Amino acid sequence: MKKYARIVDGKVDNIFETVNAITDEFPSDQLWVEVTGLSSNQVDYSYNAINTDGVWTFNSGFPYPSSPLGEQLRNEKTQRLDKVKASVEATALQFKVDLGLATAAEAAYLLAYKQFCVAFHQVNKQPGFPLTIIWPEIA
């Protein structure tokens, strides 16, 4: 899995992880920089992005160690995903389906959960991201 930062007007405005080529995920006219291995205190939303002779560096604009927007997004994402994950794990839903023990309603819920996870991990493909996010809900 590779991690990329999108640069717009000298700032990081999106961070995305994928196993695909970034141009398979987003239009090729966007500027994406691979940042695999960098932590959120090295590159984060709203960080300044500086290209010096082809080498990208990122900074938050001292003295802030991470951006408030990045922190808010991570907290929101963690809370939303953890809540849904906990209910699926607590009921051993995947195991019930795998073993043929799930009811039709349980199997349908697991499918909805998987669709939710895919939509959830693609919120940063939304047009207004990161300032406007429509968080997916599980039915």
N, CA, C and O atoms as CSV, one atom per row, in Angstrom:
chain,resi,resn,atom,element,x,y,z
A,1,MET,N,N,0.858,-1.170,0.000
A,1,MET,CA,C,0.000,0.000,0.000
A,1,MET,C,C,0.905,1.234,0.000
A,1,MET,O,O,1.850,1.335,0.782
A,2,LYS,N,N,0.589,2.159,-0.893
A,2,LYS,CA,C,1.340,3.409,-0.963
A,2,LYS,C,C,0.468,4.561,-0.467
A,2,LYS,O,O,-0.758,4.532,-0.577
A,3,LYS,N,N,1.131,5.566,0.076
A,3,LYS,CA,C,0.445,6.738,0.611
A,3,LYS,C,C,0.871,7.948,-0.212
A,3,LYS,O,O,2.051,8.139,-0.507
A,4,TYR,N,N,-0.125,8.763,-0.576
A,4,TYR,CA,C,0.125,9.939,-1.409
A,4,TYR,C,C,-0.476,11.180,-0.769
A,4,TYR,O,O,-1.463,11.105,-0.037
A,5,ALA,N,N,0.137,12.320,-1.056
A,5,ALA,CA,C,-0.408,13.619,-0.649
A,5,ALA,C,C,-0.680,14.410,-1.930
A,5,ALA,O,O,0.166,14.482,-2.820
A,6,ARG,N,N,-1.886,15.006,-2.008
A,6,ARG,CA,C,-2.189,15.862,-3.151
A,6,ARG,C,C,-1.804,17.284,-2.785
A,6,ARG,O,O,-2.118,17.764,-1.696
A,7,ILE,N,N,-1.116,17.956,-3.709
A,7,ILE,CA,C,-0.635,19.316,-3.482
A,7,ILE,C,C,-1.470,20.272,-4.331
A,7,ILE,O,O,-1.572,20.115,-5.547
A,8,VAL,N,N,-2.058,21.257,-3.673
A,8,VAL,CA,C,-2.820,22.306,-4.346
A,8,VAL,C,C,-2.374,23.643,-3.761
A,8,VAL,O,O,-2.449,23.854,-2.551
A,9,ASP,N,N,-1.917,24.529,-4.612
A,9,ASP,CA,C,-1.467,25.858,-4.184
A,9,ASP,C,C,-0.433,25.784,-3.055
A,9,ASP,O,O,-0.471,26.572,-2.110
A,10,GLY,N,N,0.495,24.819,-3.171
A,10,GLY,CA,C,1.582,24.720,-2.201
A,10,GLY,C,C,1.212,24.120,-0.861
A,10,GLY,O,O,1.994,24.183,0.087
A,11,LYS,N,N,0.017,23.533,-0.773
A,11,LYS,CA,C,-0.419,22.922,0.489
A,11,LYS,C,C,-0.955,21.524,0.229
A,11,LYS,O,O,-1.452,21.227,-0.858
A,12,VAL,N,N,-0.848,20.667,1.244
A,12,VAL,CA,C,-1.435,19.330,1.180
A,12,VAL,C,C,-2.934,19.483,1.414
A,12,VAL,O,O,-3.360,19.988,2.453
A,13,ASP,N,N,-3.735,19.041,0.436
A,13,ASP,CA,C,-5.183,19.161,0.616
A,13,ASP,C,C,-5.871,17.801,0.648
A,13,ASP,O,O,-7.080,17.731,0.871
A,14,ASN,N,N,-5.115,16.706,0.425
A,14,ASN,CA,C,-5.703,15.379,0.477
A,14,ASN,C,C,-4.587,14.382,0.729
A,14,ASN,O,O,-3.457,14.573,0.281
A,15,ILE,N,N,-4.910,13.321,1.446
A,15,ILE,CA,C,-3.985,12.224,1.680
A,15,ILE,C,C,-4.756,10.957,1.349
A,15,ILE,O,O,-5.890,10.778,1.792
A,16,PHE,N,N,-4.131,10.071,0.564
A,16,PHE,CA,C,-4.845,8.886,0.090
A,16,PHE,C,C,-3.891,7.708,0.050
A,16,PHE,O,O,-2.738,7.847,-0.357
A,17,GLU,N,N,-4.378,6.538,0.477
A,17,GLU,CA,C,-3.593,5.313,0.421
A,17,GLU,C,C,-4.245,4.353,-0.560
A,17,GLU,O,O,-5.468,4.215,-0.588
A,18,THR,N,N,-3.419,3.687,-1.368
A,18,THR,CA,C,-3.949,2.771,-2.359
A,18,THR,C,C,-2.883,1.772,-2.794
A,18,THR,O,O,-1.686,2.031,-2.668
A,19,VAL,N,N,-3.327,0.638,-3.301
A,19,VAL,CA,C,-2.414,-0.319,-3.916
A,19,VAL,C,C,-2.335,-0.063,-5.416
A,19,VAL,O,O,-1.440,-0.572,-6.090
A,20,ASN,N,N,-3.263,0.720,-5.932
A,20,ASN,CA,C,-3.291,1.069,-7.353
A,20,ASN,C,C,-2.380,2.253,-7.631
A,20,ASN,O,O,-1.915,2.931,-6.715
A,21,ALA,N,N,-2.138,2.486,-8.909
A,21,ALA,CA,C,-1.444,3.718,-9.294
A,21,ALA,C,C,-2.363,4.886,-8.932
A,21,ALA,O,O,-3.576,4.791,-9.116
A,22,ILE,N,N,-1.816,5.959,-8.431
A,22,ILE,CA,C,-2.636,7.101,-8.005
A,22,ILE,C,C,-3.436,7.654,-9.180
A,22,ILE,O,O,-4.525,8.193,-8.985
A,23,THR,N,N,-2.904,7.525,-10.406
A,23,THR,CA,C,-3.633,8.000,-11.588
A,23,THR,C,C,-4.818,7.101,-11.927
A,23,THR,O,O,-5.678,7.490,-12.718
A,24,ASP,N,N,-4.878,5.902,-11.342
A,24,ASP,CA,C,-6.070,5.053,-11.487
A,24,ASP,C,C,-7.180,5.521,-10.560
A,24,ASP,O,O,-8.352,5.220,-10.786
A,25,GLU,N,N,-6.817,6.250,-9.527
A,25,GLU,CA,C,-7.776,6.685,-8.516
A,25,GLU,C,C,-8.275,8.111,-8.744
A,25,GLU,O,O,-9.422,8.429,-8.430
A,26,PHE,N,N,-7.410,8.967,-9.290
A,26,PHE,CA,C,-7.723,10.387,-9.454
A,26,PHE,C,C,-7.286,10.844,-10.841
A,26,PHE,O,O,-6.451,10.194,-11.471
A,27,PRO,N,N,-7.844,11.961,-11.326
A,27,PRO,CA,C,-7.430,12.482,-12.635
A,27,PRO,C,C,-5.923,12.745,-12.682
A,27,PRO,O,O,-5.320,13.162,-11.693
A,28,SER,N,N,-5.331,12.494,-13.844
A,28,SER,CA,C,-3.877,12.601,-13.984
A,28,SER,C,C,-3.363,14.040,-13.957
A,28,SER,O,O,-2.157,14.257,-13.846
A,29,ASP,N,N,-4.258,15.024,-14.056
A,29,ASP,CA,C,-3.800,16.417,-14.015
A,29,ASP,C,C,-3.600,16.928,-12.584
A,29,ASP,O,O,-3.170,18.065,-12.390
A,30,GLN,N,N,-3.904,16.106,-11.594
A,30,GLN,CA,C,-3.684,16.492,-10.202
A,30,GLN,C,C,-2.256,16.162,-9.794
A,30,GLN,O,O,-1.681,15.189,-10.283
A,31,LEU,N,N,-1.682,16.958,-8.908
A,31,LEU,CA,C,-0.319,16.746,-8.431
A,31,LEU,C,C,-0.342,15.917,-7.149
A,31,LEU,O,O,-0.747,16.395,-6.089
A,32,TRP,N,N,0.096,14.681,-7.267
A,32,TRP,CA,C,0.186,13.772,-6.129
A,32,TRP,C,C,1.650,13.431,-5.894
A,32,TRP,O,O,2.399,13.190,-6.840
A,33,VAL,N,N,2.053,13.412,-4.628
A,33,VAL,CA,C,3.416,13.086,-4.243
A,33,VAL,C,C,3.365,11.875,-3.328
A,33,VAL,O,O,2.591,11.845,-2.372
A,34,GLU,N,N,4.187,10.878,-3.619
A,34,GLU,CA,C,4.204,9.700,-2.752
A,34,GLU,C,C,4.850,10.062,-1.416
A,34,GLU,O,O,5.938,10.637,-1.380
A,35,VAL,N,N,4.172,9.722,-0.320
A,35,VAL,CA,C,4.675,10.021,1.025
A,35,VAL,C,C,4.648,8.764,1.899
A,35,VAL,O,O,4.570,8.854,3.124
A,36,THR,N,N,4.713,7.595,1.260
A,36,THR,CA,C,4.712,6.329,1.984
A,36,THR,C,C,5.790,6.357,3.055
A,36,THR,O,O,6.929,6.744,2.797
A,37,GLY,N,N,5.421,5.947,4.245
A,37,GLY,CA,C,6.384,5.888,5.344
A,37,GLY,C,C,6.438,7.143,6.198
A,37,GLY,O,O,7.013,7.125,7.287
A,38,LEU,N,N,5.847,8.235,5.720
A,38,LEU,CA,C,5.836,9.450,6.531
A,38,LEU,C,C,4.638,9.428,7.472
A,38,LEU,O,O,3.550,9.004,7.082
A,39,SER,N,N,4.826,9.873,8.682
A,39,SER,CA,C,3.744,9.908,9.670
A,39,SER,C,C,2.995,11.235,9.581
A,39,SER,O,O,3.394,12.138,8.846
A,40,SER,N,N,1.901,11.339,10.343
A,40,SER,CA,C,1.088,12.553,10.303
A,40,SER,C,C,1.818,13.761,10.891
A,40,SER,O,O,1.402,14.895,10.653
A,41,ASN,N,N,2.881,13.552,11.644
A,41,ASN,CA,C,3.624,14.728,12.103
A,41,ASN,C,C,4.679,15.153,11.072
A,41,ASN,O,O,5.354,16.166,11.255
A,42,GLN,N,N,4.820,14.367,9.977
A,42,GLN,CA,C,5.735,14.740,8.901
A,42,GLN,C,C,4.990,15.321,7.702
A,42,GLN,O,O,5.512,16.199,7.016
A,43,VAL,N,N,3.776,14.837,7.447
A,43,VAL,CA,C,2.937,15.365,6.364
A,43,VAL,C,C,1.483,15.197,6.790
A,43,VAL,O,O,1.065,14.119,7.211
A,44,ASP,N,N,0.720,16.282,6.673
A,44,ASP,CA,C,-0.668,16.271,7.136
A,44,ASP,C,C,-1.457,17.271,6.309
A,44,ASP,O,O,-0.880,18.067,5.568
A,45,TYR,N,N,-2.763,17.230,6.436
A,45,TYR,CA,C,-3.626,18.184,5.754
A,45,TYR,C,C,-3.205,19.611,6.100
A,45,TYR,O,O,-2.882,19.915,7.249
A,46,SER,N,N,-3.214,20.462,5.111
A,46,SER,CA,C,-2.878,21.879,5.229
A,46,SER,C,C,-1.397,22.154,5.432
A,46,SER,O,O,-1.010,23.313,5.588
A,47,TYR,N,N,-0.564,21.135,5.435
A,47,TYR,CA,C,0.873,21.364,5.546
A,47,TYR,C,C,1.376,22.066,4.287
A,47,TYR,O,O,0.833,21.870,3.200
A,48,ASN,N,N,2.410,22.878,4.441
A,48,ASN,CA,C,3.081,23.483,3.301
A,48,ASN,C,C,3.864,22.392,2.583
A,48,ASN,O,O,4.480,21.537,3.220
A,49,ALA,N,N,3.837,22.425,1.254
A,49,ALA,CA,C,4.582,21.459,0.444
A,49,ALA,C,C,5.595,22.222,-0.390
A,49,ALA,O,O,5.238,23.114,-1.160
A,50,ILE,N,N,6.863,21.863,-0.228
A,50,ILE,CA,C,7.931,22.584,-0.907
A,50,ILE,C,C,8.729,21.602,-1.757
A,50,ILE,O,O,9.198,20.575,-1.267
A,51,ASN,N,N,8.876,21.936,-3.047
A,51,ASN,CA,C,9.656,21.110,-3.965
A,51,ASN,C,C,10.985,21.812,-4.214
A,51,ASN,O,O,11.035,22.888,-4.811
A,52,THR,N,N,12.050,21.189,-3.751
A,52,THR,CA,C,13.388,21.724,-3.956
A,52,THR,C,C,14.163,20.735,-4.810
A,52,THR,O,O,14.561,19.669,-4.339
A,53,ASP,N,N,14.369,21.092,-6.052
A,53,ASP,CA,C,15.104,20.245,-6.991
A,53,ASP,C,C,14.536,18.827,-7.058
A,53,ASP,O,O,15.286,17.851,-7.077
A,54,GLY,N,N,13.204,18.721,-7.094
A,54,GLY,CA,C,12.541,17.422,-7.220
A,54,GLY,C,C,12.340,16.670,-5.927
A,54,GLY,O,O,11.779,15.575,-5.935
A,55,VAL,N,N,12.783,17.230,-4.814
A,55,VAL,CA,C,12.610,16.594,-3.503
A,55,VAL,C,C,11.557,17.374,-2.730
A,55,VAL,O,O,11.696,18.575,-2.499
A,56,TRP,N,N,10.492,16.663,-2.331
A,56,TRP,CA,C,9.387,17.304,-1.604
A,56,TRP,C,C,9.622,17.259,-0.108
A,56,TRP,O,O,10.009,16.228,0.441
A,57,THR,N,N,9.386,18.381,0.543
A,57,THR,CA,C,9.389,18.446,2.001
A,57,THR,C,C,8.079,19.089,2.436
A,57,THR,O,O,7.446,19.820,1.675
A,58,PHE,N,N,7.693,18.809,3.651
A,58,PHE,CA,C,6.419,19.283,4.178
A,58,PHE,C,C,6.641,19.873,5.554
A,58,PHE,O,O,7.451,19.369,6.332
A,59,ASN,N,N,5.920,20.946,5.853
A,59,ASN,CA,C,5.986,21.485,7.210
A,59,ASN,C,C,4.649,22.121,7.554
A,59,ASN,O,O,3.883,22.540,6.686
A,60,SER,N,N,4.408,22.173,8.826
A,60,SER,CA,C,3.122,22.651,9.321
A,60,SER,C,C,3.093,24.156,9.503
A,60,SER,O,O,2.042,24.728,9.792
A,61,GLY,N,N,4.216,24.791,9.341
A,61,GLY,CA,C,4.278,26.208,9.652
A,61,GLY,C,C,4.486,26.342,11.151
A,61,GLY,O,O,3.578,26.737,11.882
A,62,PHE,N,N,5.663,26.017,11.594
A,62,PHE,CA,C,6.059,26.045,13.006
A,62,PHE,C,C,5.241,27.061,13.797
A,62,PHE,O,O,4.985,28.144,13.273
A,63,PRO,N,N,4.824,26.780,15.006
A,63,PRO,CA,C,5.277,25.706,15.879
A,63,PRO,C,C,4.309,24.531,15.997
A,63,PRO,O,O,4.475,23.704,16.894
A,64,TYR,N,N,3.317,24.427,15.136
A,64,TYR,CA,C,2.278,23.411,15.298
A,64,TYR,C,C,2.737,22.057,14.782
A,64,TYR,O,O,3.141,21.952,13.624
A,65,PRO,N,N,2.686,21.009,15.614
A,65,PRO,CA,C,3.177,19.699,15.211
A,65,PRO,C,C,2.258,18.984,14.222
A,65,PRO,O,O,2.742,18.176,13.429
A,66,SER,N,N,0.970,19.246,14.238
A,66,SER,CA,C,0.054,18.666,13.260
A,66,SER,C,C,-1.079,19.649,13.037
A,66,SER,O,O,-1.355,20.502,13.881
A,67,SER,N,N,-1.723,19.522,11.908
A,67,SER,CA,C,-2.757,20.494,11.582
A,67,SER,C,C,-4.051,20.186,12.324
A,67,SER,O,O,-4.383,19.016,12.516
A,68,PRO,N,N,-4.778,21.199,12.741
A,68,PRO,CA,C,-6.067,20.970,13.398
A,68,PRO,C,C,-7.044,20.229,12.490
A,68,PRO,O,O,-7.808,19.387,12.961
A,69,LEU,N,N,-7.026,20.534,11.190
A,69,LEU,CA,C,-7.925,19.852,10.272
A,69,LEU,C,C,-7.586,18.370,10.180
A,69,LEU,O,O,-8.486,17.531,10.208
A,70,GLY,N,N,-6.319,18.039,10.072
A,70,GLY,CA,C,-5.907,16.641,10.022
A,70,GLY,C,C,-6.298,15.895,11.285
A,70,GLY,O,O,-6.782,14.765,11.225
A,71,GLU,N,N,-6.087,16.525,12.415
A,71,GLU,CA,C,-6.452,15.906,13.701
A,71,GLU,C,C,-7.958,15.692,13.787
A,71,GLU,O,O,-8.410,14.638,14.237
A,72,GLN,N,N,-8.729,16.669,13.367
A,72,GLN,CA,C,-10.192,16.558,13.379
A,72,GLN,C,C,-10.648,15.417,12.471
A,72,GLN,O,O,-11.517,14.633,12.853
A,73,LEU,N,N,-10.071,15.318,11.279
A,73,LEU,CA,C,-10.452,14.250,10.353
A,73,LEU,C,C,-10.097,12.870,10.905
A,73,LEU,O,O,-10.899,11.941,10.816
A,74,ARG,N,N,-8.905,12.734,11.472
A,74,ARG,CA,C,-8.518,11.440,12.043
A,74,ARG,C,C,-9.442,11.050,13.187
A,74,ARG,O,O,-9.853,9.893,13.276
A,75,ASN,N,N,-9.777,11.996,14.066
A,75,ASN,CA,C,-10.671,11.691,15.187
A,75,ASN,C,C,-12.060,11.297,14.708
A,75,ASN,O,O,-12.632,10.317,15.186
A,76,GLU,N,N,-12.597,12.053,13.773
A,76,GLU,CA,C,-13.926,11.765,13.241
A,76,GLU,C,C,-13.949,10.399,12.561
A,76,GLU,O,O,-14.873,9.612,12.767
A,77,LYS,N,N,-12.945,10.124,11.763
A,77,LYS,CA,C,-12.869,8.858,11.036
A,77,LYS,C,C,-12.774,7.688,12.023
A,77,LYS,O,O,-13.472,6.684,11.877
A,78,THR,N,N,-11.916,7.829,13.012
A,78,THR,CA,C,-11.732,6.762,13.994
A,78,THR,C,C,-13.018,6.489,14.758
A,78,THR,O,O,-13.407,5.332,14.915
A,79,GLN,N,N,-13.679,7.528,15.232
A,79,GLN,CA,C,-14.915,7.346,15.988
A,79,GLN,C,C,-15.986,6.661,15.163
A,79,GLN,O,O,-16.632,5.728,15.639
A,80,ARG,N,N,-16.184,7.112,13.933
A,80,ARG,CA,C,-17.229,6.546,13.078
A,80,ARG,C,C,-16.947,5.091,12.715
A,80,ARG,O,O,-17.838,4.245,12.798
A,81,LEU,N,N,-15.726,4.800,12.318
A,81,LEU,CA,C,-15.402,3.438,11.903
A,81,LEU,C,C,-15.367,2.486,13.088
A,81,LEU,O,O,-15.849,1.358,12.982
A,82,ASP,N,N,-14.816,2.909,14.198
A,82,ASP,CA,C,-14.743,2.049,15.373
A,82,ASP,C,C,-16.119,1.629,15.868
A,82,ASP,O,O,-16.305,0.491,16.301
A,83,LYS,N,N,-17.075,2.534,15.805
A,83,LYS,CA,C,-18.435,2.233,16.271
A,83,LYS,C,C,-19.052,1.104,15.447
A,83,LYS,O,O,-19.631,0.171,16.004
A,84,VAL,N,N,-18.928,1.187,14.136
A,84,VAL,CA,C,-19.513,0.167,13.277
A,84,VAL,C,C,-18.719,-1.134,13.352
A,84,VAL,O,O,-19.303,-2.216,13.408
A,85,LYS,N,N,-17.385,-1.030,13.355
A,85,LYS,CA,C,-16.548,-2.221,13.455
A,85,LYS,C,C,-16.837,-3.008,14.723
A,85,LYS,O,O,-16.866,-4.238,14.699
A,86,ALA,N,N,-17.050,-2.312,15.820
A,86,ALA,CA,C,-17.294,-2.970,17.101
A,86,ALA,C,C,-18.557,-3.818,17.051
A,86,ALA,O,O,-18.582,-4.924,17.590
A,87,SER,N,N,-19.606,-3.309,16.409
A,87,SER,CA,C,-20.846,-4.077,16.360
A,87,SER,C,C,-20.695,-5.327,15.495
A,87,SER,O,O,-21.265,-6.369,15.819
A,88,VAL,N,N,-19.943,-5.241,14.407
A,88,VAL,CA,C,-19.732,-6.401,13.540
A,88,VAL,C,C,-18.854,-7.430,14.245
A,88,VAL,O,O,-19.125,-8.630,14.188
A,89,GLU,N,N,-17.805,-6.957,14.906
A,89,GLU,CA,C,-16.913,-7.885,15.606
A,89,GLU,C,C,-17.587,-8.522,16.816
A,89,GLU,O,O,-17.365,-9.699,17.100
A,90,ALA,N,N,-18.402,-7.760,17.525
A,90,ALA,CA,C,-19.057,-8.281,18.725
A,90,ALA,C,C,-20.026,-9.412,18.396
A,90,ALA,O,O,-20.250,-10.301,19.218
A,91,THR,N,N,-20.587,-9.379,17.218
A,91,THR,CA,C,-21.555,-10.418,16.836
A,91,THR,C,C,-20.918,-11.543,16.029
A,91,THR,O,O,-21.611,-12.474,15.619
A,92,ALA,N,N,-19.611,-11.473,15.795
A,92,ALA,CA,C,-18.885,-12.483,15.014
A,92,ALA,C,C,-19.554,-12.712,13.669
A,92,ALA,O,O,-19.623,-13.837,13.174
A,93,LEU,N,N,-20.041,-11.636,13.092
A,93,LEU,CA,C,-20.844,-11.715,11.874
A,93,LEU,C,C,-20.117,-12.395,10.720
A,93,LEU,O,O,-20.692,-13.255,10.053
A,94,GLN,N,N,-18.879,-12.029,10.478
A,94,GLN,CA,C,-18.152,-12.655,9.362
A,94,GLN,C,C,-18.021,-14.152,9.572
A,94,GLN,O,O,-18.147,-14.923,8.621
A,95,PHE,N,N,-17.770,-14.572,10.806
A,95,PHE,CA,C,-17.642,-16.004,11.083
A,95,PHE,C,C,-18.958,-16.725,10.858
A,95,PHE,O,O,-18.974,-17.825,10.306
A,96,LYS,N,N,-20.058,-16.126,11.276
A,96,LYS,CA,C,-21.375,-16.737,11.062
A,96,LYS,C,C,-21.643,-16.942,9.573
A,96,LYS,O,O,-22.112,-18.001,9.158
A,97,VAL,N,N,-21.340,-15.922,8.776
A,97,VAL,CA,C,-21.551,-16.038,7.330
A,97,VAL,C,C,-20.623,-17.104,6.753
A,97,VAL,O,O,-21.067,-17.948,5.974
A,98,ASP,N,N,-19.347,-17.080,7.123
A,98,ASP,CA,C,-18.381,-18.061,6.614
A,98,ASP,C,C,-18.786,-19.493,6.946
A,98,ASP,O,O,-18.576,-20.403,6.144
A,99,LEU,N,N,-19.359,-19.691,8.118
A,99,LEU,CA,C,-19.727,-21.037,8.572
A,99,LEU,C,C,-21.150,-21.433,8.172
A,99,LEU,O,O,-21.602,-22.533,8.491
A,100,GLY,N,N,-21.849,-20.548,7.481
A,100,GLY,CA,C,-23.218,-20.854,7.052
A,100,GLY,C,C,-24.222,-20.791,8.187
A,100,GLY,O,O,-25.292,-21.395,8.102
A,101,LEU,N,N,-23.893,-20.071,9.246
A,101,LEU,CA,C,-24.762,-19.980,10.420
A,101,LEU,C,C,-25.556,-18.683,10.478
A,101,LEU,O,O,-26.395,-18.513,11.363
A,102,ALA,N,N,-25.306,-17.776,9.559
A,102,ALA,CA,C,-25.942,-16.454,9.594
A,102,ALA,C,C,-27.355,-16.517,9.023
A,102,ALA,O,O,-27.646,-17.284,8.105
A,103,THR,N,N,-28.217,-15.688,9.594
A,103,THR,CA,C,-29.554,-15.529,9.025
A,103,THR,C,C,-29.430,-14.655,7.779
A,103,THR,O,O,-28.384,-14.052,7.540
A,104,ALA,N,N,-30.496,-14.591,6.989
A,104,ALA,CA,C,-30.490,-13.746,5.799
A,104,ALA,C,C,-30.264,-12.283,6.192
A,104,ALA,O,O,-29.564,-11.554,5.489
A,105,ALA,N,N,-30.840,-11.864,7.285
A,105,ALA,CA,C,-30.681,-10.481,7.755
A,105,ALA,C,C,-29.238,-10.217,8.162
A,105,ALA,O,O,-28.704,-9.143,7.882
A,106,GLU,N,N,-28.601,-11.180,8.818
A,106,GLU,CA,C,-27.206,-11.010,9.219
A,106,GLU,C,C,-26.289,-10.953,7.995
A,106,GLU,O,O,-25.365,-10.141,7.949
A,107,ALA,N,N,-26.540,-11.808,7.015
A,107,ALA,CA,C,-25.732,-11.802,5.791
A,107,ALA,C,C,-25.903,-10.475,5.051
A,107,ALA,O,O,-24.934,-9.929,4.524
A,108,ALA,N,N,-27.128,-9.958,5.009
A,108,ALA,CA,C,-27.386,-8.671,4.350
A,108,ALA,C,C,-26.673,-7.544,5.095
A,108,ALA,O,O,-26.133,-6.634,4.466
A,109,TYR,N,N,-26.665,-7.595,6.423
A,109,TYR,CA,C,-25.986,-6.566,7.207
A,109,TYR,C,C,-24.480,-6.607,6.956
A,109,TYR,O,O,-23.839,-5.560,6.859
A,110,LEU,N,N,-23.913,-7.811,6.852
A,110,LEU,CA,C,-22.482,-7.917,6.596
A,110,LEU,C,C,-22.146,-7.326,5.227
A,110,LEU,O,O,-21.133,-6.642,5.081
A,111,LEU,N,N,-22.983,-7.584,4.229
A,111,LEU,CA,C,-22.770,-7.006,2.907
A,111,LEU,C,C,-22.847,-5.476,2.988
A,111,LEU,O,O,-22.021,-4.782,2.395
A,112,ALA,N,N,-23.828,-4.955,3.715
A,112,ALA,CA,C,-23.962,-3.499,3.885
A,112,ALA,C,C,-22.734,-2.936,4.602
A,112,ALA,O,O,-22.259,-1.850,4.272
A,113,TYR,N,N,-22.230,-3.674,5.574
A,113,TYR,CA,C,-21.028,-3.247,6.301
A,113,TYR,C,C,-19.833,-3.156,5.354
A,113,TYR,O,O,-19.064,-2.196,5.417
A,114,LYS,N,N,-19.674,-4.131,4.493
A,114,LYS,CA,C,-18.557,-4.120,3.549
A,114,LYS,C,C,-18.694,-2.946,2.572
A,114,LYS,O,O,-17.702,-2.293,2.248
A,115,GLN,N,N,-19.910,-2.679,2.106
A,115,GLN,CA,C,-20.142,-1.544,1.217
A,115,GLN,C,C,-19.853,-0.231,1.949
A,115,GLN,O,O,-19.294,0.700,1.368
A,116,PHE,N,N,-20.234,-0.164,3.220
A,116,PHE,CA,C,-19.949,1.000,4.057
A,116,PHE,C,C,-18.440,1.229,4.156
A,116,PHE,O,O,-17.967,2.356,4.012
A,117,CYS,N,N,-17.686,0.152,4.402
A,117,CYS,CA,C,-16.228,0.273,4.543
A,117,CYS,C,C,-15.590,0.815,3.274
A,117,CYS,O,O,-14.696,1.658,3.337
A,118,VAL,N,N,-16.048,0.332,2.118
A,118,VAL,CA,C,-15.503,0.823,0.853
A,118,VAL,C,C,-15.814,2.309,0.701
A,118,VAL,O,O,-14.925,3.099,0.384
A,119,ALA,N,N,-17.075,2.695,0.926
A,119,ALA,CA,C,-17.460,4.109,0.821
A,119,ALA,C,C,-16.712,4.956,1.842
A,119,ALA,O,O,-16.301,6.078,1.544
A,120,PHE,N,N,-16.537,4.421,3.041
A,120,PHE,CA,C,-15.872,5.137,4.117
A,120,PHE,C,C,-14.425,5.455,3.757
A,120,PHE,O,O,-13.937,6.552,4.027
A,121,HIS,N,N,-13.750,4.495,3.152
A,121,HIS,CA,C,-12.342,4.697,2.814
A,121,HIS,C,C,-12.152,5.488,1.530
A,121,HIS,O,O,-11.022,5.722,1.102
A,122,GLN,N,N,-13.251,5.899,0.916
A,122,GLN,CA,C,-13.161,6.717,-0.287
A,122,GLN,C,C,-13.735,8.123,-0.076
A,122,GLN,O,O,-13.975,8.840,-1.047
A,123,VAL,N,N,-13.957,8.523,1.178
A,123,VAL,CA,C,-14.508,9.864,1.415
A,123,VAL,C,C,-13.584,10.948,0.876
A,123,VAL,O,O,-14.048,12.025,0.501
A,124,ASN,N,N,-12.280,10.677,0.832
A,124,ASN,CA,C,-11.393,11.723,0.327
A,124,ASN,C,C,-11.353,11.790,-1.194
A,124,ASN,O,O,-10.499,12.463,-1.770
A,125,LYS,N,N,-12.279,11.090,-1.842
A,125,LYS,CA,C,-12.491,11.259,-3.283
A,125,LYS,C,C,-13.662,12.204,-3.544
A,125,LYS,O,O,-13.936,12.553,-4.692
A,126,GLN,N,N,-14.350,12.618,-2.483
A,126,GLN,CA,C,-15.487,13.524,-2.635
A,126,GLN,C,C,-15.001,14.899,-3.081
A,126,GLN,O,O,-13.929,15.341,-2.667
A,127,PRO,N,N,-15.784,15.584,-3.930
A,127,PRO,CA,C,-15.365,16.877,-4.488
A,127,PRO,C,C,-14.973,17.938,-3.456
A,127,PRO,O,O,-14.016,18.675,-3.691
A,128,GLY,N,N,-15.664,18.041,-2.340
A,128,GLY,CA,C,-15.371,19.097,-1.370
A,128,GLY,C,C,-14.391,18.707,-0.287
A,128,GLY,O,O,-14.114,19.508,0.606
A,129,PHE,N,N,-13.859,17.494,-0.343
A,129,PHE,CA,C,-12.958,17.017,0.684
A,129,PHE,C,C,-11.709,17.899,0.749
A,129,PHE,O,O,-11.199,18.283,-0.304
A,130,PRO,N,N,-11.199,18.236,1.924
A,130,PRO,CA,C,-11.566,17.802,3.255
A,130,PRO,C,C,-12.506,18.764,3.986
A,130,PRO,O,O,-12.896,18.502,5.124
A,131,LEU,N,N,-12.868,19.866,3.343
A,131,LEU,CA,C,-13.696,20.845,4.044
A,131,LEU,C,C,-15.152,20.417,4.121
A,131,LEU,O,O,-15.852,20.769,5.070
A,132,THR,N,N,-15.613,19.666,3.136
A,132,THR,CA,C,-16.982,19.168,3.142
A,132,THR,C,C,-16.929,17.660,2.957
A,132,THR,O,O,-16.401,17.167,1.960
A,133,ILE,N,N,-17.476,16.932,3.917
A,133,ILE,CA,C,-17.478,15.476,3.846
A,133,ILE,C,C,-18.895,14.990,4.109
A,133,ILE,O,O,-19.553,15.416,5.059
A,134,ILE,N,N,-19.342,14.101,3.255
A,134,ILE,CA,C,-20.603,13.390,3.500
A,134,ILE,C,C,-20.200,11.994,3.949
A,134,ILE,O,O,-19.818,11.149,3.141
A,135,TRP,N,N,-20.294,11.772,5.247
A,135,TRP,CA,C,-19.874,10.487,5.808
A,135,TRP,C,C,-20.916,9.431,5.466
A,135,TRP,O,O,-22.112,9.678,5.619
A,136,PRO,N,N,-20.485,8.256,5.006
A,136,PRO,CA,C,-21.446,7.194,4.735
A,136,PRO,C,C,-22.051,6.675,6.035
A,136,PRO,O,O,-21.431,6.724,7.098
A,137,GLU,N,N,-23.248,6.189,5.919
A,137,GLU,CA,C,-23.933,5.585,7.061
A,137,GLU,C,C,-24.235,4.144,6.713
A,137,GLU,O,O,-24.461,3.817,5.547
A,138,ILE,N,N,-24.240,3.285,7.707
A,138,ILE,CA,C,-24.607,1.892,7.472
A,138,ILE,C,C,-26.096,1.741,7.743
A,138,ILE,O,O,-26.622,2.257,8.729
A,139,ALA,N,N,-26.756,1.027,6.855
A,139,ALA,CA,C,-28.223,0.867,6.980
A,139,ALA,C,C,-28.598,-0.082,8.089
A,139,ALA,O,O,-29.783,-0.323,8.321
